[in-house]
């Protein structure tokens, strides 16, 4: 065959004209949002305000290594890597290599959630194909938010492209992410998360954490602020609120049990702090589900 000519496509005849490939129950991501974080301050400060919720959060690192803390894990995220945070997973960010960065986030809803279980707590090395699909998704979002391009068909294209990205990440997961990455031995934020988890059911303060880490309270506060970008007291409060929100949405526990499990000490204190931080009472929040 002479150069410049494409090989002629030859497809085999189907054995059965009524049996094809593809499952009809493949889920579709909905209610998609995309945004960027370009500075360390913005990344960490916004994380303080993003309470526990029922949405997936896909973090895509375009530039600058950092860490994502998911529940008790400290997961390093490097450029061209991705991490999917599941609904109700508590997360925060630390140790970016510089004050400026470029992290892309895509949040969405999807049922059933079990479809994405292979990606839970796994940092994925994005292949060239996956990175191209990521870029396609960003372009689709840009077109959708442009008044000249937006519309139902464009929204469906965005959903389809996000699904392609998730499937590509699952393929990359099989190839590159068989085990959890090692956790840094001296990561302060990881240690705080571990203690907060181990001490569920009791009210934890800065003094308790400092005692356990054999640090003075002032030293712990300073080191934590340098690492997490927010005050330790605010972080502890946010951790409790996130835990309470998850329990309100995923269990039938009483208010008294939730206040104890989340470390508020009493139902009265729980209700007061919850309303101050979220603008709703715990009961109102639960009824909105």
N, C-alpha and C positions, 0 to 999 in steps of 0.2 A: 504493500500500500504506500502511495506517495506521501511525503510529509505534508502537513497542513490539512489533511483530511481526517475527520473524526471516524472512529470505528463505528460501524453500523450497529445500532442497538438491536439485540435479539433477546426476546423474552420467551420463556417456556410457556406452553399452553397450560392453563389451570386444570387440575384434576377434578375440581368441583367448583362450579360457577356460583355457588351460594355460600361458600366458606372462605372468608378473607382473614386479614390480619388486623388486630386492634380490638381493645376492650372498650365497650361502651361506657363502663363505669369509671373511666379515667377522670379524676377530678379536675376542676377548673379553678384557678386562683381568681378571687374577686376582690373588689374594694382596694385596688392597688394604689399605693402612694410611693413616690420616689423623692429623695432629697440627698444633699451632700453635706459633709462636715469638712471644713477646710482649715480649721484651727484647733489646737489642743483645748483651748478654753471652751469653745463652742461645743466640742464633742463631749467634754466632761460635764459642763453645766447643764446641757440639755438632757443628759442621761438622768440627772437628779429629778427632773420634772416629768420624765416619761414613766408613769406608774405601770405596775403590772397590768397586762391586758391580754386579750384573747387572740391577738394577731401574731403572725410570723414576722420576724425581722431578719432579712437577708443582708449581711454586711459584706461588702465587696471592697477590698483594699486596692486602690489604684496607686497610692504613693504613701510611703512612710510606715515603717514597722511600729506596731504597738501591741498591747494586750487587751483581750476581751475577757472579763470575768463573768462566767455563766454559772450561777449558783455557787458551788464551791471550787470550781475549776478555774485555773488561770491559763488561758490559751493564747499563745503568741500568734499574731496575724501579720503576715508579711505581704508586700506588694504582689498582686496577682494571686492572692489567696481569698477564699470565701468562707464564711461561717453562717449557718442558719440557726437563729435563736428561736426556740419554740414558744408557743403561747404560755404565759405565766412564768417563764424562766426569768429570774432576777439577773440583771446584767449591768455591768459598769465597765469603764475603759481606763486604762492606765499605761504609763511608760511609753508614750509615743516618742520616737527618736528625735523629733524636732517640734517646735511650736506650730509649724504649718504642716498640713497633711492633705490628703485627698481620699476620703473614704466615701463610698457610695452606699446608700441604704435603700432597700426596697421592702416595704411592709405590705402585707396582704392577708387575706383570710382564705382558708381552704379546708374543705371537709371531703373525705375523712382524713384526719391528721396522720393516721398510721401509714399513709402512702409515703411520707417523708421521714419515717423513723430511721432509715439508714444514715441520714445526715445529722442526727442528733449528736451534739457535742463533738463534731468532727471538723477540723480545719481542712479545707480542700484546696489542693494545688490545681488551679484552673488551667486546663489545656488551651492550646491556641484556638481550637474550635469553641470552647466555652467562653474565652475572652471575646471572641468575635460576636457570640450570641449576647453577651453582656453589653457590648457596644451597640448591637442592634436594639436591645431593650431601651437603652438610654435615648437612642434616636427616636424610637417609637413614642417614648414619653414626651420628648420635645415636640414632636408633631402633634400629639394629642392635646398638649397645653397651648398650642398655637391656634387662635380662633379661625384661621384659614383652613386648618386641617382637621380639627376635632370633629368627632361624630361617633355614632354607634359602631360603624365598621372599623374605625380606627381603634376604638376601645377593645373590640374583640381581637384585633391584631395584637394589641398590647398583651392581652391575656394569653394568647397563643405563644407569643415570644417569651413571656415569663415561664410558661410551662416548658418550652424548649430549653430554657436556661436551667430549670430545676432538673430536668431529665439529663442534661449534659453534666451537671454537678454530680448526679448519682452515678453516672458512668465514670467520672473522674474519681469519685469516692472508692469505687471498686479497684481502681488502678493504683491509687496513691495514699489512701488514708486508712490503713488497716488497723492502726493503733492510735491511742491518744498520744499527743506530743508530751514530752516530759514537762513537768511543772517546775518553775523556778524555785529553788530551795529556800530563798530568802525573800520571797515576794510578800510584802507587808499586807497588801489588800487581800491576797489569797488567805493569809492567816486570820485576818479579821472575819472574812466570810465563813471560814471553817469554824471558828469559835461561835459565831452567831448561830450557825446551824446546829452545832453540838449543844448549845445552851437554849434551844427552843423550849418555851414553857417557863422561862424566868426572865425577869427584867434585867437587861444588860446595859451597863453604863460605861463611860470611858475609863473609869477607875478599874472596873473588872477586867477590861481588855488589857490595860496597862500592866496590871498585876500579873496576868497570865503570860504576858510577853516579856516581863521583867524589864519594863521601861517606865520612866516617869511619865505622868499624864501629859506634861508639856512637851516632852520629847516625842511621845506617840502622836500627839495632835499635829506637831510640826511635820514629822515624817509622813504622816498620812495625807496631809494637805498637799505636800510636794508630789506624792505619788498619784493620788486620786483626783486632785484638783478641786476638791470641795472639803468643807470642815467635817471632821469625824462625827460630831454630834448630828449634823444634818444627814450624813450617810446612814447612821444607825436608825434615825427616825424614818428615812426613806425605805430602809430594809424592812422595818416593821410594817409600814404601810403596804409595801408590795406583798409581803407574806399574808397580811390580812385580806387584801383584795383577792388573791388567789384562793384563799380558803372560802371567802364569801361566794365566789363564782363556781367553785368546783366541789364543795362539800355541803352537807346539811347540818354542820356543827352549829350549836347555839352560839349566841353572841358572847356568852361567858367563856365558852370553850375557845372561841377564836381569840378573844382578848388575852387569854392565858397562853395559848399556843404561839401567838405573835409577840408576846413579851410586853404587853401593856400594863399588866399588873391588876387592873380591874376593868369591868365593863364600862364604868363611868368615864374613866380615863381614856379608854379606847374610843368611845363614842365622841368625846370632846376633841381628841387629837385628830381623829379621822375626818370629822367635819371641818376642822380648821384647815387641814392639808388638802382636802379634795372638794370641799364645798357641799358635800352630801353626808347624811347620816349613813352608818353601815347598812341599816335596814332599807333605806331608799336605794342605795347602790345595788343591793342584792335583788331587789324587785325589778330593776331595769334589765336583768338578764333575759 
